[in-house]
Amino acid sequence: MRVAVGSDHAGFALKERVRPILEQAGHEVVDVGTDSEESTDYPMYASQAARMVADGEADRAVLCCGSGVGVSIVANKVDGVRAVNAHDADEAEMSRRHNDANVLALAGRRLEEGDAREIIERFLDTDFEGGRHERRVDQIAAVERGEQP
C-alpha cells in the first residue's frame, strides 16, 4: 500500500515514528513534510497528503498535528477524503469498517508510539464492510457534490 504522511511542527516527532512503522509493515511511504519542529502551518501538509489520496496517488494517508483535529478538518475539505481523528484502535477500525475512512489523523501531543502503532495497524488492516454502510458513504459523496443526501 502507498501511504502519504504529513505533519506540522507539533506532529513532527510522531510522524518521524510513524514512517518506520509503515515501512516495517511493507508499505511505501511518501513523506510530504514538514521536516522539522520549526513552527509551520498544517494546512499545506494535510491538504497535499489528502489530495494524493483523492487523486489515487496514495491509497491512504496518516497525518499528525498536536491534537489531530486541525489536519483532520483540512483533509475532510478535500472531495473524496474521509478523515478520522482516531484516539484508539477501535475508532480506527470502525472508521474503516463503517465509513471507509481513507485518511488517519493522529494527536502528536497525546499519543505514545505504541498506541499510535496499534491505531495505524488497525486502520490499515481493516477493510470496508460495504452493505448498508456503502449507502451512507454514497450519501457523504452527495454532500461533497452539493447535493442533499
N, C-alpha and C positions, 0 to 999 in steps of 0.2 A: 504494500500500500504506500502511496506517496502522501506524505503528511507535511503541510506547511506549519511552521511555528513562528510565533512573533510575540513581542512583549514591549512594554515601555520600561523605564528605569526601575520601577518598583517591582516588576515581574521578571527582570533580567536574571537574577540569581536562580529563580525557579526554572526559567526557560533553559538555562545552561545545564540544569539537572534533567530536564525533560528530554533534551536531544539524545543523550546516550541511552535513556530508557527506550526510546523509539528505535534507535539504531540497533541495539542489542536484540530487539524483538524482530529484526529483519526489515524494518520499514525504511524507505528512502525519505530523508528529511530535507526540506527546503526551508532554510532559515531566512526570514525576511527582515530580521533585526528586532530590536536595537542591538548594539554591540558593546554596551557599557551601562554602568549605573548612573551616568550623567543624565540629568533631567531632560526629558523629551516628551513628546505628545503621543499618546497611544493610538489616536485615530488613524495615523498614517500606516502603522504596522498592522493593526487589526483589519483595516479595510483591504490592504494588499493581500493578506492571507485569505480573507473571506472571499475576495474576488477570484483568487486562484481556485477555490472550491467551486464557486458558482460557475466558473468558466471551464471546469473539468481539468484544470492543470494540476490539481491536487484532489485526492479522494476525501481527505478530511483536513482539519486544522486544529491546532492546540494553541491557545492564546493565553498569555499571562499578564496581569497587571496587579496592583496592590490588592484589590478586592475581587477581581474578576468581573465586576459589574460594568465598568467602562468599556472594556473590549467586547463584552457580550452585546452591549447596546449597539456599538458600531457595527459589529458583524451582522446583527439582525436587521440592519438597514439595507443590506445587500440582497437583492432578489435571489431567491433560491437557497439562501442560507437559513438554517435553523440552528441557532447557537444556544447552548445551555451553560449556565454558570453552576457547575456541579460542585457541591460541597462534600459529597461522599460517593462511593462506588455505586450505591443503589440508585441515586439520582442519575448518574451517568448511564447506567443500564436502562432505566426506564425511559430516559430521553431518546435512546436509540430504539428500543422496542416499540414505543408508542408514538414518538414524534419524528422518527427518522432524523434526529439531530445529526448535523454534519460538521459542526464546529464546537469544540470544547473550550470553555473559559475557566481558568484557574486563578485562585487568590494567592498571589505570591507572598503576601504578608501573613498568611494564615496557615498554609498547608506545609506539612513536613514532607520530605521526599517519599517516604513510604506510603503515606496517604495519597500523594499525587500519583505515584506508580500504580496503585490499585485502581484509582479513578480512571487513569488513562487506559490501562489494560482492559477494564470492563467496557469502557467507551468504544475501544477499537475492536473488541472481540464479540460484541453483541450485534446481532442482526435485527433489522426492522421486521416486525411481525406482519405488517400489512393488514389485510382483512378490514375490520371496521376502522382501524387506525388510518388506513390509506385514504378513506373518505375525509377524515379530518385534516390530513396533510394536504389533500387537494383543496380543502377549504382555505387553508393558510395561503396556498398559492393564489387562490382567487382574491384574497385580501391584498396580496402583493400587486396584483394586476389592477387594483382599484375597484374590484367588484364586490358585491355583497355575497357572502357565502350562503 
